[in-house]
């Protein structure tokens, strides 16, 4: 079986708008190419802020998964083929953080095209 890895990654400053108001964070999104499916394999994230934040994996503009990251902490979530992302599916990472909280976010979402 042939597969191609894809990554959404970055080290980004952020300012929270509210835990109930996720917003795009500046990492380019990914659209599954025609003729293939993709699967999320893992999520890793780090948070430099003194407050809990949450990275939201968006699928076609709607929340798909939430990854809370504790204050000054990190998280690693193996997803191990939770579900297929069909051709044309758009995936983005957004951030929800308490209003006014600032910090740096380290992101790494690994996907594979199959």
C-alpha positions as CSV (number, residue, x, y, z in Angstrom):
1,X,0.0,0.0,0.0
2,X,1.4,3.4,-1.0
3,X,0.9,6.3,1.5
4,X,2.0,9.9,1.6
5,X,2.5,11.7,4.9
6,X,1.2,15.2,5.4
7,X,1.7,17.6,8.3
8,X,0.0,20.7,9.7
9,X,2.8,22.2,11.9
10,X,3.9,25.5,13.4
11,X,5.1,27.5,16.3
12,X,2.7,30.4,16.7
13,X,2.0,33.2,19.0
14,X,-1.7,33.5,20.1
15,X,-4.2,35.7,21.9
16,X,-7.3,34.1,23.2
17,X,-10.8,35.3,22.3
18,X,-12.6,33.0,24.7
19,X,-12.8,29.2,25.2
20,X,-16.2,29.3,23.4
21,X,-14.9,31.3,20.4
22,X,-12.3,29.2,18.5
23,X,-10.5,31.1,15.7
24,X,-8.1,30.2,12.9
25,X,-4.5,30.4,14.1
26,X,-2.5,30.8,10.9
27,X,-1.4,27.3,10.1
28,X,-2.2,26.6,6.4
29,X,-5.1,24.1,6.1
30,X,-5.1,20.9,4.1
31,X,-7.6,19.6,1.5
32,X,-7.6,15.9,0.7
33,X,-6.7,15.5,-3.0
34,X,-9.0,13.9,-5.5
35,X,-8.8,10.2,-5.8
36,X,-7.4,9.5,-2.3
37,X,-8.5,9.4,1.3
38,X,-6.5,10.7,4.3
39,X,-6.4,9.7,7.9
40,X,-5.2,11.7,10.9
41,X,-2.5,9.7,12.7
42,X,-1.5,11.8,15.7
43,X,-1.7,15.2,17.3
44,X,1.0,16.9,19.4
45,X,0.7,20.3,20.9
46,X,2.5,22.5,23.5
47,X,1.2,25.6,25.3
48,X,3.4,28.2,26.9
49,X,0.5,30.1,28.6
50,X,-0.6,30.0,32.2
51,X,-4.1,28.9,31.2
52,X,-5.7,25.8,29.6
53,X,-6.2,26.2,25.9
54,X,-7.8,24.0,23.3
55,X,-6.8,23.2,19.7
56,X,-9.9,22.4,17.5
57,X,-9.5,20.2,14.5
58,X,-12.0,21.6,12.0
59,X,-13.4,19.4,9.2
60,X,-15.1,21.4,6.4
61,X,-15.7,24.3,8.7
62,X,-17.1,22.3,11.6
63,X,-15.4,21.0,14.8
64,X,-14.2,17.4,14.4
65,X,-12.0,16.9,17.5
66,X,-10.9,19.0,20.5
67,X,-7.4,18.7,22.0
68,X,-7.1,20.5,25.3
69,X,-3.6,21.5,26.3
70,X,-3.0,22.4,30.0
71,X,-1.2,25.4,31.3
72,X,2.5,25.3,30.4
73,X,2.0,21.7,29.2
74,X,2.0,19.5,26.2
75,X,-0.2,16.7,24.8
76,X,0.4,13.8,22.4
77,X,-2.7,12.0,21.1
78,X,-2.3,8.9,18.9
79,X,-5.3,8.9,16.6
80,X,-4.6,5.6,14.9
81,X,-7.0,5.8,12.0
82,X,-10.0,7.2,13.8
83,X,-11.9,7.9,10.6
84,X,-11.3,8.5,6.9
85,X,-11.2,12.0,5.4
86,X,-12.7,11.7,1.9
87,X,-11.4,13.5,-1.2
88,X,-12.2,17.2,-1.1
89,X,-12.4,17.3,2.7
90,X,-10.8,20.5,4.2
91,X,-9.0,20.3,7.5
92,X,-7.9,23.2,9.6
93,X,-6.5,23.8,13.1
94,X,-8.2,26.5,15.2
95,X,-7.5,27.7,18.8
96,X,-9.8,28.4,21.7
97,X,-8.3,30.2,24.7
98,X,-9.6,32.4,27.5
99,X,-10.1,36.0,26.4
100,X,-6.9,38.0,26.6
101,X,-4.6,35.0,27.3
102,X,-1.4,35.2,25.3
103,X,1.3,32.6,24.7
104,X,3.0,30.4,22.1
105,X,1.5,27.3,20.7
106,X,3.5,24.5,19.2
107,X,1.5,22.2,16.8
108,X,2.1,19.0,14.9
109,X,-0.8,17.2,13.3
110,X,0.3,14.1,11.3
111,X,-1.9,12.8,8.5
112,X,-1.4,10.1,5.9
113,X,-2.9,9.9,2.4
114,X,-3.9,6.4,1.4
